Each structure stands twice: as C-alpha cells, then as structure tokens.
Amino acid sequence: MKTAGRYFDGRTARATPVVVVLRPDGLAILGPAGERLALWPVATLALAEPWRAGGGPARFRNGEDDPRLALADAMAIEAILDAAP
C-alpha cells in the first residue's frame, strides 16, 4: 500500500508532503525527494485521535512521540489500522 500524506515532525507546525508505504516492518514515511524521514514500526502505530470513514483525515502517531502523520485515503487508513495491533 502506498499513499500521499502530510508529516508533522513535532518540532515545527510545518506540514511536509510525504509518500507513505506500508511495509511488513512498518510504515515508511518518504519525503518529497524520496528520502526516508521515518520508519514507524507497525507495533507502535496508533491513531492520535478518533477517526471514522468519511470524517476527514486520520492522524497517526508513533507510540508517544510528537510527530504526526495525516492521511486522507480511507482505503490506506483501513489497511494501516488492520496491520496495527
């Protein structure tokens, strides 16, 4: 699964456009030039706030860290939720 998203690094309010790839070892977050910004293990993925299909973007977090990932693609969100514990 691959989709577009917005990554917030937790240090600034700036959103970085990213490509997100769900892999067996986690969620790879790739920057605009294809560089890996982060790899979040599937075991640590969680919604930062409640989400429902059709209700806007989902915001994910990696454990208790500050960075956040916003995704709008409902099919990608469901795939990530299915993979996460």
C-alpha positions in Angstrom: 0.0 0.0 0.0 1.3 3.4 -0.9 -0.4 6.8 -0.4 0.2 10.5 0.0 0.1 12.2 3.3 1.3 15.1 5.4 4.0 14.6 8.1 4.4 16.9 11.1 7.8 16.5 12.7 6.7 17.5 16.2 9.2 20.4 16.4 7.5 22.8 13.9 4.0 23.4 12.7 5.0 22.9 9.1 3.4 20.0 7.2 5.7 18.1 4.9 4.1 16.4 1.9 5.1 12.7 2.0 4.6 9.3 0.4 3.7 6.6 2.9 4.4 3.0 2.2 3.0 0.2 4.5 5.7 -2.5 4.6 6.0 -5.7 6.7 8.5 -4.0 9.0 6.4 -0.8 9.4 5.2 2.4 7.9 7.9 4.1 5.8 7.5 7.9 5.5 9.3 9.3 2.5 10.0 13.0 1.9 9.5 14.9 -1.3 12.8 13.8 -2.8 12.2 10.1 -1.8 14.4 10.3 1.3 13.2 8.3 4.3 12.1 10.7 7.0 10.9 7.9 9.4 10.1 4.2 9.7 7.4 3.6 12.3 7.1 0.0 13.4 3.6 -1.4 13.0 3.5 -2.4 16.6 3.8 1.3 17.7 1.2 2.8 15.3 -1.9 4.3 16.8 -4.5 6.9 15.9 -3.7 10.3 17.6 -7.5 10.9 17.8 -10.6 9.0 16.9 -11.4 8.6 13.2 -14.3 7.4 11.1 -14.5 6.8 7.4 -15.8 9.9 5.6 -14.9 12.1 8.6 -11.8 13.7 7.3 -8.1 12.8 7.5 -6.8 10.3 10.1 -3.9 11.4 12.3 -1.5 8.7 13.3 1.3 8.8 15.9 4.2 6.5 16.6 4.0 5.5 20.2 4.2 8.5 22.5 6.4 10.6 20.1 5.3 14.0 19.0 5.5 13.5 15.2 2.1 13.0 13.5 1.1 11.7 10.1 -2.2 12.9 8.4 -3.7 10.7 5.8 -6.9 11.2 3.8 -7.1 8.0 1.7 -9.7 5.9 3.5 -8.5 2.6 2.0 -4.9 3.3 3.1 -6.1 4.2 6.6 -8.1 1.0 6.9 -5.0 -1.0 5.7 -2.9 0.6 8.3 -5.5 0.1 11.0 -5.8 -3.6 10.0 -2.0 -4.0 10.3 -1.6 -2.2 13.6 -2.2 -4.0 16.9 
